[in-house]
Amino acid sequence: MTPIHSARRVLTLISVTLVCFFAACSAPDQSAVATQSADGGQSMTTVTKASFGKTANGTPVDIYALTNWRGMTARIMTYGATLVALETPDRSGRAGDIVLGYDSLEGYLKASPYFGSTVGRYANRIGKGRFSLNGVEYALATNNGPNHLHGGLRGFDKVVWQATPFEETNARGVKLEYTSPDGEEGYPGRLAGSVVYTLTDDNELKLDYRAVTDKATPVNLTHHSYFNLAGEGDILGHELMIKAGHYTPVDEGLIPTGEIKPVQGSAMDFNAPQAIGSRLAEVPGGYDHNYVLTRAGQGMETAAEVYEPKSGRAMTVLTTEPGLQFYSGNFLDGTITGKSGRVYGKHYGFCLETQHFPDSPNKPDFPSTILQPGRVYETRTIYKFSSR
């Protein structure tokens, strides 16, 4: 073998090894694919695709792995446009998965409390599953007692999206698209929506949402990962800051009363960083509340920051949205066994869901969530990671 042929063989073996590593090549049903870095940067193979199984009706589900040169990886599947895993380095540089979920598709199909899902057509709750629009009353699917939650019985988290991977300078991602037909779960209008996951070399996971409709309809899309920056154990020691001077109190069914109440002097105040568990006992049922973010304008602004002292991992949440739902994992009860056999007990993960306010279609004083034909729904949220 000549030196040239030998060198080519070594380069080929290195390329194959990298592709297999990032795409979980141990899976027997892995399919094709990786793309090369467009800018010739430090990451040789940064987007891979593999099969992740099939739904009950036989629809194939794929999973895409996005990897940057800093050691961060995001894995997104087409079922529910779901973030299945998010591996980030701790203060020692060791990568660990910081979102709850399952090792296989089966868990998501059987019993998932929206782990990592894209939620819609309307995130959070709509009281009594009803709203009126242009003189017409609409009845939605009710799946949370008498109320409508996260899009209904078969929301955006339970459909298979069409995926298109891409690469940009210092970033890589996947665009997922789904068209919701007129009348789905009771909503008016044919809604064509998309979410784009982009992982940058600055350790940012960007989520860009877009939707258009042919009839006026409520739209409120969000991301529903359960985070645990330590990777295991409860999240009560995580230090949380939420940039919000007010929140929307709720009734016994977790539907906003319509009041916008100051957080000052209460256990709801996270303007200065506080351990999540420090005042949890003062909040009946735990945190599951929408915060009215303190904003200077309509652009991208910091909404929250989280720090986990043991691992040193930190997360900053930035968004264009007016609200943030903070959920402390109150309904996790030990009945779910997730990744690597871990049992998810109470407060094992927390959610920070950027959004418009719950039940806005029934609360005229809240910012409107009605998308009109000819208008474009566009929002962006960024989860930025670091360690210290």
C-alpha positions in Angstrom: 0.0 0.0 0.0 1.4 3.4 -1.0 1.8 6.2 1.6 -1.0 8.1 -0.2 -3.4 5.2 -0.1 -2.5 4.6 3.6 -3.1 8.2 4.5 -6.5 8.1 2.7 -7.5 4.9 4.5 -6.7 6.5 7.9 -8.7 9.6 7.1 -11.6 7.4 6.0 -11.5 5.4 9.2 -11.4 8.6 11.3 -14.5 10.0 9.4 -16.4 6.8 9.9 -15.6 6.7 13.6 -16.8 10.2 14.1 -20.0 9.6 12.2 -20.7 6.4 14.3 -19.9 8.1 17.6 -22.3 11.0 17.1 -25.1 9.0 15.6 -25.1 6.2 18.2 -23.9 3.7 15.6 -24.5 0.8 18.0 -28.2 1.0 17.0 -28.8 -1.8 14.5 -31.3 0.3 12.5 -29.1 3.3 11.9 -29.6 5.0 8.6 -27.4 7.2 6.6 -26.1 10.5 7.3 -23.8 13.2 8.3 -23.0 16.5 6.9 -19.6 18.2 6.8 -18.9 21.6 8.5 -19.5 24.3 6.0 -16.8 26.6 7.4 -14.1 24.0 7.9 -14.2 24.5 11.6 -13.1 22.3 14.4 -16.1 20.0 14.2 -15.7 17.4 11.4 -19.1 15.7 11.6 -21.8 17.8 13.4 -25.2 16.5 12.2 -26.2 12.8 12.1 -29.5 11.0 11.6 -30.6 7.6 12.8 -33.8 5.6 13.1 -35.5 5.8 16.5 -38.3 3.2 15.9 -41.9 3.5 14.7 -45.2 4.7 16.2 -48.1 2.4 16.9 -49.4 3.0 13.3 -46.0 2.2 11.8 -44.8 5.8 11.1 -41.0 5.9 11.1 -39.4 8.2 13.7 -35.9 9.6 13.2 -33.5 11.1 15.7 -30.9 13.8 14.8 -27.8 14.5 16.8 -26.3 18.0 16.7 -22.8 18.3 18.1 -20.4 21.2 18.6 -16.7 21.2 19.1 -17.0 22.3 22.8 -18.4 18.9 23.7 -22.1 19.6 23.7 -24.7 17.4 21.9 -28.5 17.8 21.4 -30.5 14.8 20.2 -33.9 15.7 18.7 -36.5 13.1 17.4 -39.2 13.8 14.9 -42.0 12.4 17.2 -43.2 15.5 19.0 -40.2 17.5 17.7 -38.8 16.3 21.0 -35.4 17.0 22.6 -34.5 13.5 23.8 -31.0 14.3 25.2 -28.9 17.4 25.9 -25.3 16.7 26.9 -23.3 19.6 28.4 -20.0 19.7 30.2 -19.7 20.3 33.9 -16.9 22.4 35.5 -14.4 19.6 35.0 -15.3 19.2 31.3 -17.2 16.0 31.7 -20.3 15.9 29.6 -23.6 14.7 31.1 -27.2 14.5 30.0 -29.3 17.2 31.7 -32.8 16.5 30.5 -35.3 13.9 31.6 -36.7 11.3 29.2 -36.4 7.8 27.9 -33.8 5.6 26.2 -36.2 4.5 23.5 -39.3 5.7 21.7 -41.6 3.2 23.5 -41.5 5.3 26.7 -42.5 8.5 24.9 -45.4 6.6 23.2 -46.7 5.1 26.5 -46.2 7.6 29.3 -44.5 10.9 28.8 -45.4 14.0 30.8 -44.2 16.1 27.8 -40.5 15.2 28.3 -38.6 17.6 25.9 -41.6 18.0 23.7 -42.7 20.9 21.4 -46.1 21.8 22.8 -49.0 23.3 20.9 -51.3 24.3 19.3 -51.7 26.1 22.7 -49.1 25.5 25.5 -50.4 25.5 29.1 -54.1 25.6 30.0 -57.3 26.9 28.6 -60.1 26.9 31.2 -63.0 24.6 30.6 -61.6 23.8 27.2 -63.6 26.7 25.7 -63.1 30.1 24.2 -65.0 32.5 21.9 -63.5 34.1 18.8 -65.3 36.5 16.4 -68.7 35.5 18.0 -68.2 31.8 17.7 -67.6 29.5 20.7 -65.1 26.7 20.2 -64.9 23.6 22.3 -61.5 22.0 22.7 -60.4 18.5 23.7 -60.3 18.4 27.5 -57.4 16.4 29.0 -56.7 18.0 32.3 -59.8 17.6 34.4 -62.3 20.0 32.8 -59.5 22.0 31.2 -57.5 21.8 27.9 -53.8 21.3 28.5 -50.8 21.6 26.0 -52.8 21.1 22.8 -55.2 18.4 23.9 -55.4 14.7 23.6 -53.2 14.6 20.5 -51.2 17.8 20.6 -48.1 18.7 18.7 -46.1 16.5 21.1 -47.8 13.4 19.8 -47.4 13.8 16.0 -44.5 13.0 13.7 -42.9 16.2 12.2 -41.0 16.4 8.9 -37.3 17.2 9.4 -34.6 19.0 7.4 -31.1 19.1 8.8 -28.8 22.1 8.0 -25.4 23.6 8.8 -24.3 27.2 9.1 -21.1 28.9 10.1 -20.4 27.9 13.7 -23.8 26.2 14.1 -25.9 23.2 13.0 -29.5 22.3 13.4 -32.7 20.7 12.3 -35.9 22.3 11.1 -39.1 20.4 11.9 -42.5 21.1 10.3 -46.0 20.1 11.0 -49.4 21.2 9.5 -52.3 21.0 11.9 -55.6 20.6 10.0 -58.7 22.8 10.5 -60.6 21.5 13.5 -57.8 19.4 15.0 -58.4 19.1 18.8 -61.2 21.7 18.3 -59.1 24.6 17.0 -60.2 26.6 14.0 -57.9 27.0 10.9 -55.3 25.1 9.1 -52.0 26.0 10.9 -48.7 25.4 9.3 -46.0 25.5 12.0 -42.3 24.9 12.4 -39.6 24.8 15.1 -35.9 25.1 14.3 -33.4 23.7 16.8 -29.9 25.2 16.3 -26.9 24.3 18.4 -24.1 26.9 18.2 -20.4 26.7 19.0 -21.2 29.2 21.9 -23.1 26.3 23.6 -26.5 27.9 22.8 -29.5 25.8 21.9 -31.8 28.1 19.9 -35.4 27.4 19.3 -37.2 29.4 16.6 -40.9 29.0 16.2 -43.0 30.0 13.2 -46.7 29.6 12.2 -49.2 30.8 9.7 -53.0 30.1 9.5 -55.9 30.5 7.1 -58.4 31.3 9.9 -58.0 33.3 13.1 -56.8 30.9 15.9 -55.0 30.9 19.2 -51.3 29.9 19.0 -48.9 29.5 21.9 -45.9 27.2 21.3 -43.3 26.3 23.8 -40.5 23.8 24.7 -41.1 21.4 27.6 -37.8 19.9 28.7 -37.5 18.8 32.3 -34.0 20.0 33.3 -31.7 18.6 35.9 -28.3 20.3 35.7 -26.7 17.7 38.0 -28.0 14.9 35.8 -29.6 13.0 38.7 -31.2 13.5 42.2 -33.7 16.2 43.0 -33.5 19.8 41.8 -34.2 21.5 45.1 -30.6 22.8 45.4 -30.5 24.5 42.0 -30.2 28.2 42.4 -32.8 30.0 40.2 -33.3 33.6 39.1 -36.4 34.7 37.2 -36.5 38.2 35.9 -40.1 39.0 36.8 -41.8 41.4 39.1 -45.3 39.9 38.7 -47.0 36.5 38.2 -50.5 35.3 37.4 -52.2 33.6 40.4 -54.3 30.5 39.6 -57.3 28.8 41.0 -57.5 25.2 42.2 -57.5 24.0 38.6 -54.3 26.0 37.8 -56.3 28.4 35.6 -55.2 32.1 36.0 -57.7 34.2 37.9 -57.0 37.1 35.7 -55.1 39.0 38.4 -51.5 40.1 37.8 -49.9 40.1 41.2 -46.5 41.4 42.5 -44.0 38.8 43.6 -42.3 41.0 46.1 -42.3 39.7 49.7 -43.5 36.2 48.7 -42.1 32.8 47.9 -42.8 33.6 44.2 -39.9 36.2 44.1 -36.8 34.9 42.3 -35.4 38.2 41.2 -32.5 37.5 43.4 -31.2 33.9 43.0 -32.8 31.4 45.4 -32.5 27.7 45.9 -35.7 26.1 44.3 -36.3 24.2 47.5 -35.7 27.1 49.9 -39.4 28.3 50.1 -41.1 25.5 48.3 -43.1 24.6 51.4 -44.8 28.0 51.2 -46.3 27.2 47.8 -49.2 24.8 48.0 -48.6 22.0 45.5 -45.3 23.4 44.5 -44.4 25.9 41.7 -46.5 25.7 38.5 -47.0 29.3 37.8 -46.6 31.8 34.9 -44.3 34.7 35.5 -44.8 38.1 33.8 -41.3 38.8 32.6 -39.8 42.2 33.2 -38.9 43.4 29.7 -37.5 46.6 28.2 -38.9 45.9 24.7 -40.0 43.3 22.2 -36.6 41.7 21.4 -34.5 39.0 22.9 -34.0 39.4 26.7 -32.8 37.3 29.6 -35.8 35.6 31.4 -34.0 33.3 33.9 -30.7 31.9 35.1 -30.0 28.6 36.9 -26.9 27.4 38.6 -26.2 23.9 40.0 -23.4 24.1 42.7 -22.2 20.5 42.6 -21.7 20.2 38.9 -20.9 23.9 38.3 -23.3 23.9 35.3 -25.2 27.1 34.6 -28.1 27.8 32.2 -29.4 31.2 30.9 -32.8 31.4 29.3 -33.4 34.2 26.8 -36.6 34.8 24.9 -38.9 37.2 22.9 -41.9 35.9 24.9 -43.8 37.9 27.6 -44.2 35.0 30.0 -42.3 32.1 31.6 -43.9 29.0 33.3 -41.8 27.7 36.1 -42.7 24.1 37.1 -40.9 22.3 39.9 -41.8 18.7 38.8 -44.5 18.4 41.4 -46.4 15.6 39.6 -43.4 13.3 39.1 -44.2 10.6 41.7 -41.7 7.7 41.2 -43.9 5.8 38.7 -41.7 6.7 35.8 -38.4 4.9 35.1 -36.4 6.9 32.6 -33.0 6.9 31.1 -30.4 4.4 32.5 -33.0 3.0 34.8 -33.4 6.2 36.9 -36.7 6.5 38.8 -38.0 10.0 38.4 -39.3 11.0 41.9 -40.9 14.3 42.9 -38.9 17.4 42.0 -36.4 15.3 39.9 -36.6 17.9 37.1 -37.8 21.5 36.5 -39.3 23.2 33.5 -38.9 26.8 32.3 -41.4 27.2 29.5 -41.3 30.5 27.6 -44.8 31.4 26.5 -47.7 33.7 26.4 -50.0 33.6 29.5 -52.2 30.6 30.2 -55.9 30.9 29.3 -55.2 34.1 27.3 -58.1 33.5 24.9 -60.5 33.9 27.9 -58.6 36.8 29.5 -58.9 40.0 27.4 -56.5 41.9 29.7 -53.7 39.4 28.9 -51.5 39.8 25.8 -53.4 38.4 22.8 -52.5 34.9 21.4 -54.8 35.2 18.4 -53.0 34.7 15.1 -54.8 36.2 12.1 -54.6 35.1 8.5 -51.9 37.0 6.6 -49.8 37.4 9.8 -46.8 35.4 10.9 -46.3 34.0 14.4 -42.6 34.1 15.2 -40.9 33.7 18.6 -37.4 32.7 19.7 -36.0 31.2 22.9 -32.3 30.4 23.6 -31.0 28.1 26.3 -27.3 29.0 26.8 -25.0 26.8 28.9 -21.7 27.4 30.7 -20.0 26.2 33.9 -18.2 27.8 36.8 
